[in-house]
Amino acid sequence: MSHPNPWRGDWAVLNMKSNAEVASLTADVNLSDFQEAQRYVAEHAYRTPLLTSRLLSALTDFDVRVKAEMFQRTGSYKLRGPLNKFRHLTSHERQQGVVCSSAGNHAQGVALAASIYKIRAAVVMATNATPSKVEATRGYGAEVIQHGTIWDEANDKCQQLAKERGLTVIHPFDDPQLMIGQGTLGLEIYEEFPEVEIVIVPIGGGGLISGVSMALKACNPKICVIGVESSGAPGMRKSIDAGHVVTLEQMNCTIDGLRVKRVGENTFKVVQRFVDDIVTLPDEDIFDAVLWIMAHCKLVAEGAAAAPVAALMKGLVKAPSGSKVVCVLSGGNINLDQIKGLKWN
């Protein structure tokens, strides 16, 4: 779909793509790229469960499943991308080492993947990063440097280190090979649940939803992919509305996986083309969903991971009764301090 603004609120429109539209949508998507990545990723990453939620289905009147990526190694989907990215590095790049900036989950994914490939890794994390994520990253063998209070500031330090040390930067979301690795999650959803009609994915910088949407559309272009952002940091939504990537002047978001001032140039282009809708809601609603998932699904989902469930529970997903829906619970590395004082539903 080449039109610049893909937001379509009418479900009938979403499911009435012409043959020409379907051909245009899938023209540049090569399913074999994701299948090849899946073979490499599967050697070291888990195939996480797709769980039916009877209570969430009853509350929403949909047929709901959740992709429980908190059971992935490192506690989130973020291992998938680096596993695919590192196999494309040259021998010189591997010898020199890699560097990344991260709020925490990308740090752990890069650190573990680097240890698997026997590559030296330096990771720049914000000074306010969740202590458990910092500790885990060091535990996987990476050098941790803490700088700044948001990802964008940590990324400036990352770029500096790359120049000083000759390291290869592993971007947390705007790298095509990284996106393809993350997209293996989408393949797993389709292989296990080919009848799926809607997949809801959280958006930070856009790497996960880019990979998942491309993989799903390559399998079935009629699958509706919906992104969820914090209304306090709606970088992708504002960028799509503007027709180009914008930098947020202010952010009112405390969820590290959703708190990005500027989404990726590559992820923006993918989302613009392959994602059917983006919805936003405040952090408070997302934290309520974290607690609800803990209480009723017996799963620990971090803030970003709970955003798709929050969108469902707030009625932001408009679709016919009985629609087959998957919520991507992207990880479980939660900062428990963030939810202290919140009331259980």
Secondary structure, DSSP 8 states (H G I E B T S, - for coil): --SS------HHHHT---HHHHHHHHTT--HHHHHHHHHHHTTTS----EEE-HHHHHHHTSEEEEEEGGGSGGGBGGGHHHHHHHTTS-HHHHHH-EEEEESSHHHHHHHHHHHHHT--EEEEE-TTS-HHHHHHHHHTT-EEEE--SSHHHHHHHHHHHHHHHT-EE--SS--HHHHHHHTHHHHHHHHH-TT--EEEEE-SSSHHHHHHHHHHHHH-TT-EEEEEEETTS-HHHHHHHHTS----S------GGG--SS--HHHHHHHHHH--EEEEE-HHHHHHHHHHIIIII-----HHHHHHHHHHHTT-----TT-EEEEEE-B----GGGGTT----
